[in-house]
Amino acid sequence: MNKQIIVLSIILFGNFCWSQQTKGIIKYKKTYINRLSTNKNFLNKNKNNPEFVRKVKEIDSKKSDLVKELRFELIFKDSVSVFKAQNILELENNRFYSFAIGPEGGNVYYTSKKNIRKIDAYGEVFLVEYPRQEWKLYDEEKKIGEYTCYKATTTETVKGRNGIIKTPVEVWYAPKINIPHGPLGYSNLPGLIIELSMRNYKYYVSEIMLNSSKEIQIKKPTQGKIVTKDEFEEIGLKAMSNFKKVF
């Protein structure tokens, strides 16, 4: 049976009825879907460079071991949330930490009426305002733990030196947990995002704590240069251009 695809703007989900689930903490873990060192195209392309392949395999192995120890936390209250990695000094001192956490994992993601990402890049801290995502909703479902989840997709677009780079993002959300939040600033679906897959990795829920007696305080990031997504990408292109000129 053909799966019906419904294209909806995220704005349609701005006024949910939430079944009294107004605050909580959701914990996520991260795993790799694919490794570069096991990619057939990569291995064929570098079959005459075994030392390079060996180094890539070593990095893949080390970061895969480290990523199992990473922990991420989504804190929400009503329509406001913040998502970020938990600070674990022992992991941060590991030389493979930057590989494991990835370019997105180290940011702070604040979602409210505006989506703001706190990003440390190019020797400066930025507060980047991102537009709301537009989702495609599917009637495709699967069971994740005790929850029946439904598929949704969107596309992350970034302006690069060679034009626009489009990266597909796939999520599975649980309508039973009627909370429009998720990892990496992806939000405003009719249910909590249980899994998010992007590039070669996946974030998945490891613990759900709703309406606990613990006080929830969410602080909006305020320290950093406020820019739009387009302005931030232009800053990145200029920085890469200057770097290229130097070398």
Backbone hydrogen bonds in HBPLUS format (Angstrom, degrees):
<---DONOR---> <-ACCEPTOR-->    atom                        ^
c    i                          cat <-CA-CA->   ^        H-A-AA   ^      H-
h    n   atom  resd res      DA  || num        DHA   H-A  angle D-A-AA Bond
n    s   type  num  typ     dist DA aas  dist angle  dist       angle   num
A0006-ILE N   A0137-LEU O   2.92 MM 131  5.17 175.8  1.92 158.9 160.1     1
A0137-LEU N   A0006-ILE O   2.88 MM 131  5.17 168.0  1.89 160.1 157.4     2
A0008-LEU N   A0135-TRP O   3.22 MM 127  5.89 165.8  2.24 166.9 171.2     3
A0012-LEU N   A0009-SER O   3.14 MM   3  5.89 156.8  2.20 118.8 123.6     4
A0013-PHE N   A0010-ILE O   3.04 MM   3  5.73 160.7  2.08 118.1 123.8     5
A0014-GLY N   A0011-ILE O   3.17 MM   3  5.40 148.8  2.27 123.0 119.4     6
A0021-GLN N   A0018-TRP O   3.07 MM   3  5.78 173.3  2.08 130.2 131.7     7
A0078-ASP N   A0022-THR O   2.50 MM  56  4.72 162.7  1.53 146.9 153.7     8
A0211-ASN N   A0023-LYS O   2.85 MM 188  5.31 175.9  1.85 147.2 145.9     9
A0024-GLY N   A0076-PHE O   3.04 MM  52  5.60 148.4  2.14 152.8 148.3    10
A0076-PHE N   A0024-GLY O   3.06 MM  52  5.60 169.7  2.07 157.1 159.0    11
A0025-ILE N   A0209-MET O   2.84 MM 184  5.21 153.2  1.91 149.3 157.7    12
A0209-MET N   A0025-ILE O   2.95 MM 184  5.21 147.1  2.06 152.1 161.2    13
A0026-ILE N   A0074-LEU O   2.80 MM  48  4.99 167.7  1.81 152.0 156.2    14
A0074-LEU N   A0026-ILE O   2.76 MM  48  4.99 165.7  1.78 158.4 162.4    15
A0027-LYS N   A0207-GLU O   2.88 MM 180  5.03 166.9  1.89 148.5 152.8    16
A0206-SER N   A0027-LYS O   2.73 MM 179  5.54 173.8  1.74 146.8 147.8    17
A0207-GLU N   A0027-LYS O   3.36 MM 180  5.03 152.8  2.44 132.1 128.8    18
A0028-TYR N   A0072-PHE O   2.87 MM  44  5.00 168.5  1.88 137.7 141.2    19
A0072-PHE N   A0028-TYR O   3.02 MM  44  5.00 161.8  2.05 151.5 149.2    20
A0029-LYS N   A0204-TYR O   2.87 MM 175  5.52 158.1  1.92 158.5 163.8    21
A0204-TYR N   A0029-LYS O   2.96 MM 175  5.52 158.1  2.00 147.0 152.6    22
A0031-THR N   A0202-LYS O   2.87 MM 171  5.37 153.0  1.94 153.4 162.0    23
A0202-LYS N   A0031-THR O   2.80 MM 171  5.37 155.2  1.86 159.9 162.5    24
A0033-ILE N   A0200-ASN O   2.73 MM 167  5.13 156.6  1.78 125.8 133.3    25
A0038-THR N   A0035-ARG O   3.17 MM   3  5.52 159.2  2.22 108.1 114.4    26
A0039-ASN N   A0036-LEU O   3.07 MM   3  5.17 162.5  2.10 108.8 114.3    27
A0043-LEU N   A0039-ASN O   2.98 MM   4  6.26 162.2  2.01 156.1 161.3    28
A0044-ASN N   A0040-LYS O   2.89 MM   4  6.05 160.7  1.93 151.2 156.3    29
A0045-LYS N   A0041-ASN O   2.96 MM   4  6.01 156.2  2.02 143.5 150.4    30
A0046-ASN N   A0042-PHE O   3.07 MM   4  6.20 140.5  2.23 142.6 152.3    31
A0049-ASN N   A0046-ASN O   2.97 MM   3  5.17 161.2  2.01 113.6 116.6    32
A0052-PHE N   A0049-ASN O   3.16 MM   3  5.58 123.9  2.49 108.3 120.7    33
A0053-VAL N   A0049-ASN O   3.21 MM   4  6.55 161.4  2.24 153.1 158.6    34
A0054-ARG N   A0050-PRO O   2.87 MM   4  6.03 151.6  1.95 144.0 151.9    35
A0055-LYS N   A0051-GLU O   3.07 MM   4  6.34 152.8  2.15 143.2 149.3    36
A0056-VAL N   A0052-PHE O   3.01 MM   4  6.31 158.5  2.06 150.7 156.6    37
A0057-LYS N   A0053-VAL O   2.91 MM   4  6.13 158.1  1.96 149.8 155.8    38
A0058-GLU N   A0054-ARG O   2.98 MM   4  6.21 149.7  2.08 142.5 150.9    39
A0059-ILE N   A0055-LYS O   2.98 MM   4  6.28 161.9  2.01 150.9 154.8    40
A0060-ASP N   A0056-VAL O   2.88 MM   4  6.07 163.8  1.90 151.3 156.3    41
A0061-SER N   A0057-LYS O   2.93 MM   4  6.07 158.6  1.98 145.9 151.4    42
A0062-LYS N   A0058-GLU O   2.94 MM   4  6.15 166.1  1.96 152.8 156.5    43
A0063-LYS N   A0059-ILE O   2.87 MM   4  5.99 170.3  1.88 157.3 160.1    44
A0064-SER N   A0060-ASP O   2.96 MM   4  5.92 147.6  2.07 139.5 148.7    45
A0065-ASP N   A0061-SER O   3.07 MM   4  6.27 151.6  2.15 144.2 151.1    46
A0066-LEU N   A0062-LYS O   3.03 MM   4  6.26 154.9  2.09 143.5 150.8    47
A0067-VAL N   A0063-LYS O   2.81 MM   4  5.87 154.8  1.87 146.0 152.3    48
A0069-GLU N   A0066-LEU O   2.89 MM   3  5.51 153.2  1.96 116.9 125.0    49
A0070-LEU N   A0067-VAL O   3.20 MM   3  5.19 151.1  2.29  99.1 107.5    50
A0086-GLN N   A0071-ARG O   2.84 MM  15  5.64 175.8  1.84 150.3 150.8    51
A0073-GLU N   A0084-LYS O   2.93 MM  11  5.73 168.9  1.95 163.5 164.6    52
A0084-LYS N   A0073-GLU O   3.16 MM  11  5.73 153.6  2.23 145.9 152.9    53
A0075-ILE N   A0082-VAL O   2.95 MM   7  5.46 164.8  1.97 160.9 161.3    54
A0082-VAL N   A0075-ILE O   2.89 MM   7  5.46 148.6  1.99 151.6 161.9    55
A0077-LYS N   A0080-VAL O   2.86 MM   3  5.45 159.7  1.90 160.6 165.7    56
A0080-VAL N   A0077-LYS O   3.08 MM   3  5.45 166.4  2.10 131.2 132.9    57
A0081-SER N   A0111-THR O   2.97 MM  30  5.30 152.7  2.05 148.6 154.5    58
A0111-THR N   A0081-SER O   2.92 MM  30  5.30 166.0  1.94 146.2 150.1    59
A0083-PHE N   A0109-TYR O   2.80 MM  26  5.02 150.1  1.89 138.9 149.1    60
A0109-TYR N   A0083-PHE O   2.91 MM  26  5.02 168.9  1.92 153.5 156.4    61
A0091-LEU N   A0088-ILE O   2.90 MM   3  5.52 126.8  2.19 116.5 129.4    62
A0092-GLU N   A0088-ILE O   3.03 MM   4  6.29 159.5  2.07 151.9 158.5    63
A0093-ASN N   A0089-LEU O   3.03 MM   4  6.21 138.9  2.20 151.0 159.9    64
A0094-ASN N   A0091-LEU O   2.96 MM   3  5.24 155.9  2.02 108.3 116.2    65
A0097-TYR N   A0094-ASN O   2.98 MM   3  5.32 163.5  2.01 119.7 121.5    66
A0100-ALA N   A0096-PHE O   3.04 MM   4  6.31 157.4  2.09 152.8 159.4    67
A0101-ILE N   A0097-TYR O   2.89 MM   4  6.06 172.4  1.90 165.9 166.3    68
A0102-GLY N   A0098-SER O   3.18 MM   4  5.85 146.0  2.30 129.3 137.9    69
A0107-ASN N   A0104-GLU O   3.15 MM   3  5.81 169.8  2.16 124.5 127.6    70
A0108-VAL N   A0118-LYS O   3.18 MM  10  4.95 158.5  2.23 133.7 140.3    71
A0118-LYS N   A0108-VAL O   2.77 MM  10  4.95 163.7  1.80 149.7 154.6    72
A0110-TYR N   A0116-ILE O   2.82 MM   6  5.11 176.2  1.82 168.1 167.3    73
A0116-ILE N   A0110-TYR O   2.78 MM   6  5.11 168.4  1.80 159.2 162.6    74
A0112-SER N   A0114-LYS O   3.03 MM   2  5.04 140.2  2.19 124.3 135.8    75
A0130-TYR N   A0115-ASN O   2.78 MM  15  5.28 166.5  1.80 156.2 160.5    76
A0117-ARG N   A0128-VAL O   2.91 MM  11  5.13 158.3  1.96 141.6 148.1    77
A0128-VAL N   A0117-ARG O   2.89 MM  11  5.13 166.8  1.91 150.5 146.5    78
A0119-ILE N   A0126-PHE O   2.91 MM   7  5.22 157.5  1.96 147.4 154.4    79
A0126-PHE N   A0119-ILE O   2.81 MM   7  5.22 167.8  1.82 151.9 156.1    80
A0121-ALA N   A0124-GLU O   2.85 MM   3  5.52 150.6  1.94 176.4 169.1    81
A0124-GLU N   A0121-ALA O   2.98 MM   3  5.52 151.0  2.06 115.7 124.2    82
A0225-LYS N   A0125-VAL O   2.91 MM 100  6.33 164.2  1.94 144.7 142.6    83
A0127-LEU N   A0225-LYS O   2.80 MM  98  5.60 168.4  1.82 131.6 132.5    84
A0227-VAL N   A0127-LEU O   3.05 MM 100  6.25 160.7  2.09 145.1 148.1    85
A0129-GLU N   A0227-VAL O   2.92 MM  98  6.32 162.7  1.95 157.7 162.8    86
A0136-LYS N   A0153-THR O   2.87 MM  17  5.24 153.2  1.95 151.8 159.9    87
A0153-THR N   A0136-LYS O   2.96 MM  17  5.24 150.8  2.05 140.3 149.7    88
A0138-TYR N   A0151-LYS O   3.08 MM  13  5.51 161.1  2.12 161.2 155.2    89
A0151-LYS N   A0140-GLU O   3.20 MM  11  5.85 154.3  2.27 155.2 158.3    90
A0142-LYS N   A0149-CYS O   2.98 MM   7  5.43 148.9  2.08 141.2 149.7    91
A0149-CYS N   A0142-LYS O   2.84 MM   7  5.43 171.2  1.85 157.5 159.8    92
A0144-ILE N   A0147-TYR O   2.89 MM   3  5.39 167.0  1.91 164.0 165.6    93
A0147-TYR N   A0144-ILE O   3.07 MM   3  5.39 159.7  2.11 131.2 129.7    94
A0150-TYR N   A0173-TYR O   2.86 MM  23  5.43 153.9  1.92 149.3 154.7    95
A0173-TYR N   A0150-TYR O   2.94 MM  23  5.43 156.2  2.00 150.9 151.1    96
A0152-ALA N   A0171-VAL O   2.97 MM  19  5.36 149.8  2.07 149.3 150.0    97
A0171-VAL N   A0152-ALA O   2.87 MM  19  5.36 169.8  1.88 166.6 166.6    98
A0154-THR N   A0169-VAL O   3.02 MM  15  5.29 152.7  2.10 145.2 152.4    99
A0169-VAL N   A0154-THR O   2.90 MM  15  5.29 158.8  1.94 157.5 151.6   100
A0156-GLU N   A0167-THR O   2.80 MM  11  5.02 167.8  1.81 155.1 151.9   101
A0167-THR N   A0156-GLU O   2.80 MM  11  5.02 163.5  1.83 149.2 155.0   102
A0158-VAL N   A0165-ILE O   2.91 MM   7  5.15 155.1  1.98 144.7 153.0   103
A0165-ILE N   A0158-VAL O   2.70 MM   7  5.15 172.8  1.71 160.1 162.8   104
A0160-GLY N   A0163-GLY O   2.75 MM   3  5.13 162.1  1.78 145.4 147.6   105
A0163-GLY N   A0160-GLY O   3.18 MM   3  5.13 162.8  2.21 110.6 110.0   106
A0170-GLU N   A0197-SER O   3.03 MM  27  5.22 169.8  2.04 155.1 157.6   107
A0197-SER N   A0170-GLU O   2.76 MM  27  5.22 171.0  1.77 163.5 166.7   108
A0172-TRP N   A0195-GLU O   2.99 MM  23  5.22 151.0  2.07 142.0 144.5   109
A0194-ILE N   A0172-TRP O   2.77 MM  22  5.74 148.8  1.87 152.5 161.7   110
A0195-GLU N   A0172-TRP O   3.30 MM  23  5.22 158.4  2.35 139.6 144.2   111
A0174-ALA N   A0192-LEU O   2.86 MM  18  5.41 153.0  1.94 146.9 152.8   112
A0177-ILE N   A0174-ALA O   3.04 MM   3  5.67 145.1  2.16 117.1 125.1   113
A0179-ILE N   A0177-ILE O   2.64 MM   2  5.66 136.7  1.82 115.0 100.0   114
A0192-LEU N   A0177-ILE O   2.92 MM  15  5.69 144.6  2.05 156.1 167.4   115
A0188-ASN N   A0180-PRO O   2.87 MM   8  4.38 167.1  1.89 124.4 120.3   116
A0193-ILE N   A0181-HIS O   3.14 MM  12  6.48 164.9  2.16 161.0 164.7   117
A0186-TYR N   A0183-PRO O   3.03 MM   3  5.83 168.6  2.04 128.8 131.1   118
A0191-GLY N   A0189-LEU O   2.76 MM   2  5.47 141.2  1.91  98.0  91.0   119
A0205-VAL N   A0194-ILE O   2.97 MM  11  5.33 145.0  2.09 154.3 159.9   120
A0196-LEU N   A0203-TYR O   2.88 MM   7  5.15 152.5  1.95 149.1 153.0   121
A0203-TYR N   A0196-LEU O   2.81 MM   7  5.15 157.8  1.86 150.5 156.4   122
A0198-MET N   A0201-TYR O   3.06 MM   3  5.77 163.0  2.09 158.5 163.5   123
A0201-TYR N   A0198-MET O   3.14 MM   3  5.77 170.2  2.15 136.6 139.7   124
A0232-PHE N   A0228-THR O   2.94 MM   4  6.18 158.5  1.98 151.8 157.5   125
A0233-GLU N   A0229-LYS O   3.03 MM   4  6.27 155.4  2.09 149.0 155.3   126
A0234-GLU N   A0230-ASP O   3.04 MM   4  6.29 150.9  2.12 145.8 153.6   127
A0235-ILE N   A0231-GLU O   3.00 MM   4  6.28 150.8  2.09 145.9 153.9   128
A0236-GLY N   A0232-PHE O   3.01 MM   4  6.31 152.2  2.09 144.2 151.7   129
A0237-LEU N   A0233-GLU O   2.94 MM   4  6.23 155.2  2.00 146.9 153.0   130
A0238-LYS N   A0234-GLU O   2.97 MM   4  6.15 157.8  2.02 147.4 153.2   131
A0239-ALA N   A0235-ILE O   2.93 MM   4  6.13 154.9  1.99 146.0 153.1   132
A0240-MET N   A0236-GLY O   2.96 MM   4  6.17 158.5  2.01 149.9 155.2   133
A0241-SER N   A0237-LEU O   2.96 MM   4  6.11 149.9  2.06 140.8 149.4   134
A0242-ASN N   A0238-LYS O   2.95 MM   4  6.19 159.1  2.00 149.4 154.3   135
A0243-PHE N   A0239-ALA O   2.98 MM   4  6.14 152.9  2.05 143.3 151.2   136
A0244-LYS N   A0240-MET O   2.97 MM   4  6.12 151.4  2.05 141.8 149.1   137
A0245-LYS N   A0241-SER O   3.08 MM   4  6.36 148.9  2.18 143.5 151.6   138
A0246-VAL N   A0242-ASN O   3.12 MM   4  6.39 152.4  2.20 145.1 151.8   139
A0247-PHE N   A0243-PHE O   3.18 MM   4  6.45 152.9  2.26 145.6 152.1   140
